[in-house]
């Protein structure tokens, strides 16, 4: 018995969709959509595609052939994913060309699929594309452009510098290559642009996701087109899927928590980003909390003989999920401070321009309150506040050139999104004089929650006379 298809993913002309419409209809409601008409001026669509519409494999091999990449063997399962091997781009392309030359119609088991190639980080001067405005409020990659995701990167050297550097990827695969059923890393949003080729997507909405788990709610179905055991996965046949055929030059938006399986119907090259922001930050924390409890339960039997049981839990969490509580805390603290810097400087330095940049100011305020909500949620979670290692030196942060670049890039991004002028201000001076009255550092998670309250109150007192942020900051 096959799967039940209950509908298709909506396709919309991206040129006729405003940013606010995208937020209201898809991002805030966590609904998938396919956008067309947004890739016309991409260099990738010229350089990476032959005149007859196939991947320009020779171009990749000549210009980028020495890059080392992760390649999935589509015919070999390893735990919950496909087996990964490392090779150069040239080696991967040689394998692809040989497979095409063999004309083996039954070679799917041996198909290789290049995944998670950090192309932008490796080749920053080669501008293959520009992120569509709808996806540019990207906290994850903006942060990683200036800071490491791990507080102690030395601990995670097994994941080399490029591997942990960003979540902007290129995928390349021959017809028949595929990706098993999964939900995205951090339960982030993602977007995937087909530079050439065609993909088939199958989506399952979050309210139905329990149906693809086993009886113990530990593992999910690997391939929805397999003969799935009803004994092991008793709810699987009840799942109702959405289907999408994504053509060349179309971009699909994948919301948080939607499980999906993807098949390349033709030789395909795509560009994929994972990202999160104020609208799906809660998904990130919920996953971290769930995975932490599982990591803790898994090694509970060694608690009494382990000198640093909590430390082991956090290391395992970082290895399995991509970050741990301390990493997330540092991320939240820096991002909160960057938003506060932008908003406070705008309000303090020029009231007239402040009132003219309403949309940017409102966005910054939304960001601040979203972080506040997550911090309160973390505070109420048993054991989080007791975790050690929550520390951020505020003065040191404000002296950090990379943090100041983060502030600047964030302000520039929101200026572009909301079509309002870029802001220039003496960021460091304003915060040292005014906001650091609270403390020179954040020394615990409890301290972080109190600092958030202090900053939002101060911003409210400073900005609310403009009556612009009142609905957001609740002044």
Secondary structure, 3 states (H helix, E strand, C coil): CCCEEEEECCEEEHHHCCHHHHHHHHHCCCCCEEEECCCCCCCHHHHCECCCCCECHHHHHHHHCCCEEEEEEEEEEECCEEEEEEEEHHHHHHHHHHHHHHCCCCCHHHCEEEEEECHHHHCCCCCCCCCCHHHCCCHHHHHHCCCCCCCCHHHHCCCCCCCCCCCEEEEEECCCCEEEEECCHHHCEEEEEEEECCEEEEEECHHHHHHHECCCCCCECCCCCCCCCCCCCCCHHHCEEEEEEECCCEEEEECCCCEEEEEECCCEEEEEEEECCCCCHHHHHHHHHHHHHHHHHHCHHHHHHCCCHHHHHHHHHHHHHCCCHHHHHHHHHHHHHHHHHHHHHHHHHCHHHHHHCHHHHHHHHHHHHHHHHHHHHHHCCCCCCCCCCCCEEHHHHHHCHHHHHHHHHHHHHHHHHCCCCCCCCCHHHHHHHCHHHCCCEECCHHHHHHHHHHHHHHHHHHHHHHCCCHHHHCC
